[in-house]
Amino acid sequence: MVFILQVTKSKVKSYRVHLRSWRRMEREVSFCGWKAVKDRSKSLSENQEPKSGRVYTMFHGAHLNNATAIINTGFVPSKNGLLGPGVYVSRNIDKAKCYPLNTDVNDKVVFKLRVRVGKVKKIDCDSHPLQKSWHSNGYDCAWVPPNSKISTIKSGREEDCVWDPSRIEVIDVACCVDNDKRKGLRRLVRSKLKNNGSDCDLCHRDTSDEDHDIQPCWECKKQICSFQGKHLCKSRKFSERDLI
């Protein structure tokens, strides 16, 4: 993550500097805020194999009638499927939009998820020896890469199967045709995340694996988190003495 500090005006008063001693230096700047920019070159693309133990953003398509229950109590694993029992998710949102099958688009919802994949097994061909027994062999997640040699995946899109639904957390509603229902579901998701206490109130990122340094803004004194997307406040002139 890269932080950009925007400075609108600057006035520098400098005095003669001796090699052996500093007599005086004073700077005055106008600070207007900062913005965090994500380095997307480090994001995991669809064809990159997920690394064991990491946390990834994925998607899941569900019926709108089941949306509230999923947010409140979590996912119910499928009893069977291409990769056996588990919760089926994908890093490809277009894949998630196809589900549930044979369902009108107005009755669909796509959840944005935070998934702790645990130990991952790659399944990339028909009749793979661990296609449905990966969990009994010590794996937490099975991954089918895009354009695999599995004949039943006609779209060629990536998919994953997670054995334990507690490894999956709903963090947003990515798609829902009914805008009012989407707003309601998003409020429910935010409320759930806040009650779980796993997210920072300021940046809304997970705090379970890293500390978030909360500090007051030098200008407006508002509490800010270094992981926030941006923070803007009215500019004010200050000198280096203010930072001591």
C-alpha positions in Angstrom: 0.0 0.0 0.0 1.3 3.4 -1.0 0.5 6.6 0.9 0.4 9.9 -1.0 0.7 13.1 1.0 -0.8 16.0 -0.8 0.6 19.5 0.0 -1.1 22.5 -1.5 1.2 25.3 -0.4 4.6 25.5 1.1 6.7 28.3 2.5 10.3 27.5 3.5 12.4 29.8 5.6 15.9 28.6 5.9 19.0 30.1 7.4 22.6 29.5 6.8 23.6 26.0 7.7 27.0 25.3 9.0 28.6 21.9 8.6 29.2 21.5 12.3 26.0 23.0 13.7 22.4 23.9 12.8 21.4 27.4 13.7 17.8 27.4 12.7 15.5 25.9 10.2 11.7 26.4 10.0 9.2 25.1 7.5 5.6 26.0 7.1 3.3 23.8 5.0 -0.4 23.5 4.3 -1.6 19.9 4.8 -4.8 18.9 3.1 -4.9 15.2 3.6 -3.7 11.8 2.2 -4.9 9.0 0.0 -4.0 5.4 0.1 -3.4 3.7 -3.3 -3.5 -0.1 -3.6 -0.7 -1.7 -5.6 -2.9 -4.0 -7.8 0.2 -5.7 -9.3 0.4 -7.7 -6.1 -3.2 -8.9 -6.2 -3.9 -12.5 -6.8 -5.1 -13.1 -10.3 -7.6 -15.8 -11.2 -5.0 -18.2 -12.6 -2.6 -17.8 -9.7 -2.6 -20.7 -7.2 -3.8 -19.6 -3.7 -1.1 -20.1 -1.1 -1.9 -22.1 2.0 -2.7 -20.0 5.1 -3.6 -16.8 3.2 -6.8 -14.8 3.2 -8.4 -14.0 -0.1 -11.4 -12.1 -1.5 -13.9 -14.4 -3.2 -17.5 -14.4 -4.3 -20.6 -16.6 -3.8 -23.9 -16.6 -5.6 -27.0 -17.4 -3.6 -30.8 -17.1 -3.8 -32.1 -13.8 -2.4 -34.4 -15.7 -0.1 -31.4 -17.2 1.7 -29.4 -14.0 1.9 -30.4 -12.9 5.4 -29.8 -16.3 6.9 -26.4 -16.5 5.3 -25.4 -13.2 6.8 -26.7 -14.0 10.2 -25.7 -17.6 10.6 -23.2 -18.4 7.9 -23.1 -20.8 5.0 -24.5 -24.3 5.0 -22.1 -26.6 3.1 -23.3 -28.5 0.0 -23.6 -32.2 0.7 -22.0 -33.0 -2.7 -20.7 -31.5 -5.8 -17.7 -31.6 -8.2 -15.3 -31.4 -5.3 -17.5 -33.1 -2.7 -19.0 -31.5 0.3 -18.2 -27.9 1.2 -19.0 -24.3 0.4 -18.3 -23.4 -3.3 -16.8 -20.0 -4.0 -14.8 -18.3 -6.7 -12.4 -15.4 -7.2 -14.2 -14.8 -10.5 -17.3 -12.7 -9.8 -18.8 -13.7 -13.2 -18.6 -17.3 -12.1 -20.6 -16.4 -8.9 -23.2 -14.5 -10.9 -24.2 -17.8 -12.6 -25.5 -19.2 -9.4 -27.9 -20.5 -8.3 -28.5 -22.2 -11.6 -31.9 -21.9 -13.3 -32.7 -18.8 -11.2 -34.0 -15.5 -12.4 -31.4 -12.7 -12.1 -33.9 -10.7 -9.9 -33.8 -13.5 -7.3 -30.0 -13.7 -7.2 -27.5 -12.1 -4.8 -23.7 -12.2 -5.0 -21.7 -11.9 -1.7 -18.2 -10.6 -1.4 -16.3 -12.8 1.0 -13.1 -12.9 3.0 -11.9 -16.5 2.9 -9.1 -18.1 5.0 -8.2 -20.9 2.7 -6.0 -22.9 5.1 -4.2 -25.8 3.4 -5.0 -25.9 -0.4 -5.1 -28.8 -2.8 -5.1 -28.2 -6.5 -7.6 -30.3 -8.5 -7.0 -29.8 -12.3 -8.2 -33.0 -14.1 -11.0 -35.5 -14.3 -10.8 -38.4 -11.9 -8.2 -36.7 -9.8 -7.3 -39.1 -6.9 -8.2 -36.5 -4.3 -11.1 -34.9 -6.2 -13.6 -35.6 -3.4 -11.3 -36.9 -0.6 -9.0 -33.9 -0.3 -10.3 -33.0 3.2 -9.8 -36.5 4.6 -6.2 -36.1 3.4 -5.6 -33.0 5.5 -6.7 -30.2 3.2 -9.0 -27.3 4.1 -9.7 -26.1 0.5 -9.8 -27.5 -3.0 -8.9 -25.2 -5.9 -9.8 -25.7 -9.6 -7.7 -23.4 -11.8 -9.2 -21.7 -14.8 -9.1 -23.6 -18.1 -8.5 -26.9 -16.2 -8.9 -30.3 -17.8 -12.1 -31.0 -15.9 -14.7 -31.6 -18.6 -17.7 -30.6 -16.5 -16.6 -27.0 -16.1 -17.7 -25.7 -19.5 -16.9 -22.0 -18.7 -13.3 -22.7 -17.8 -13.6 -20.4 -14.8 -11.8 -20.9 -11.5 -13.6 -22.2 -8.4 -12.9 -23.3 -4.9 -14.5 -25.5 -2.3 -14.0 -24.7 1.4 -14.7 -27.5 3.8 -15.4 -25.4 7.0 -17.9 -22.6 6.5 -16.4 -20.8 9.6 -13.4 -20.0 7.3 -15.7 -17.7 5.2 -16.9 -14.3 6.2 -19.4 -12.2 4.3 -18.0 -8.6 4.0 -20.3 -7.0 1.4 -23.0 -7.5 -1.2 -21.4 -7.4 -4.6 -24.5 -7.7 -6.8 -28.3 -7.5 -6.3 -30.7 -6.2 -8.9 -33.1 -4.7 -6.3 -31.2 -1.7 -5.0 -33.4 -1.3 -1.8 -32.8 -4.9 -0.9 -29.1 -4.5 -1.5 -28.9 -1.5 0.8 -30.7 -3.4 3.5 -28.5 -6.5 3.2 -25.3 -4.3 3.2 -26.5 -2.6 6.4 -27.0 -6.1 7.9 -23.5 -7.1 6.8 -21.9 -4.0 8.4 -23.8 -4.5 11.6 -22.7 -8.2 11.7 -19.1 -7.2 11.2 -19.2 -4.6 13.9 -20.8 -7.0 16.4 -18.1 -9.6 15.6 -15.5 -7.0 16.5 -13.1 -8.2 13.8 -13.1 -5.1 11.7 -11.6 -1.6 12.3 -14.4 0.9 12.8 -12.5 3.5 10.7 -11.1 1.5 7.7 -13.4 -1.5 8.0 -10.5 -3.9 7.4 -9.8 -7.1 9.4 -7.8 -6.5 12.5 -7.3 -10.1 13.5 -3.8 -10.4 11.9 -2.4 -6.9 12.2 -2.5 -3.9 14.6 -4.1 -0.7 13.4 -2.5 2.4 14.7 -5.3 4.9 15.5 -4.0 8.5 15.8 -5.7 11.9 15.8 -5.3 14.0 12.7 -2.8 16.9 13.2 -5.2 19.4 11.7 -8.8 18.4 12.6 -8.0 16.1 15.5 -10.3 13.5 14.1 -9.3 9.9 14.8 -7.8 8.3 11.7 -6.5 4.9 10.8 -3.4 4.4 8.5 -5.3 1.8 6.5 -8.2 4.2 5.6 -8.7 4.8 1.9 -8.3 8.5 2.4 -8.7 11.4 4.9 -9.3 15.0 4.0 -9.5 18.0 6.3 -9.2 21.8 6.1 -5.7 22.9 5.4 -3.9 24.8 8.1 -0.4 26.2 8.3 1.9 24.6 10.8 5.6 24.5 11.4 8.0 21.7 12.3 7.8 22.8 16.0 4.2 21.6 16.0 5.4 18.1 15.2 7.8 17.9 18.1 
